[in-house]
């Protein structure tokens, strides 16, 4: 007769794929075999939310729990800081819970209510990342150059996807990113037309593998004024400057590369997208289904 006691670990892990959150932690307390099967899934994604911040430091952060039990760190693949209780050094972050020999994190998702981000914020960075997403509370805030330099110095060789949501990025920082991240394929940021389309196009021309560019700037829907969105000519210019670029999204419009005429003119197709709010599911880069939080 098959019972929970004689199910092998592989079967238990398949069963527990259908459990999430508190259900996983509850099952882990039932018995040792359940604990062993649940732990890899329970610690795969570590999220620090507002509810955790309110109880910190009375209740330890998940990163402190991993420091106390280092073996758990071998299961961690994604870290999300949705709310930071203070400066980056005021609590134990993911880089402090990592050490040589631990596996590579795939994603770091960082959202803060603080309007000040400087070089101290590099303590959120893990040894090696594939995806990095940052959200700030105000588009008028520009991500600090020192933080960008820290990011690319530590992660430039492995990053494939970078997204800046609801915050600004200077042209100098764009140039730093594209020249320091040779594997960058997905780039999401507000494209400021005030600084010049040609300057931005020339900056991203330094990249060799970029395939998707997403403009997160909130543009005017009236077709005039300082916040007019990208045009087809802008998209064509960017694709001409970056031969690997195949898709550009601005608002609810997406331009896809179709072909290149003998004259050198890039042929594009226009795709209309559903309305998108940058504040909804900010942590999942658009058009990149591999970075789901489920």
Secondary structure, 3 states (H helix, E strand, C coil): CCCCCCCCHHHHHHHHCCCCHHHHHHHHCCCHHHHHHHHHHHCCEEEECHHHHHHCCCCCCHHHHHHHCHHHHHHCCEEEECCCCCCHHHCCCCCCCCCCCCCCCCEEEEECCCCCCCHHHHHHCCCCCCEEEEECCCCCCECCHHHHHHHHHHHCCCCCEEEEECCECCHHHHHHHHHHCCCCCEEEECCCHHHCHHHHHHHHCCCCCCCEEEECCCCECCCCCCCECCCHHHHHHHHHHCCCCCEEEECCEEEEEEEECCCCCEEEEEEECCCCCCCCCCCCCCCCHHHCCC
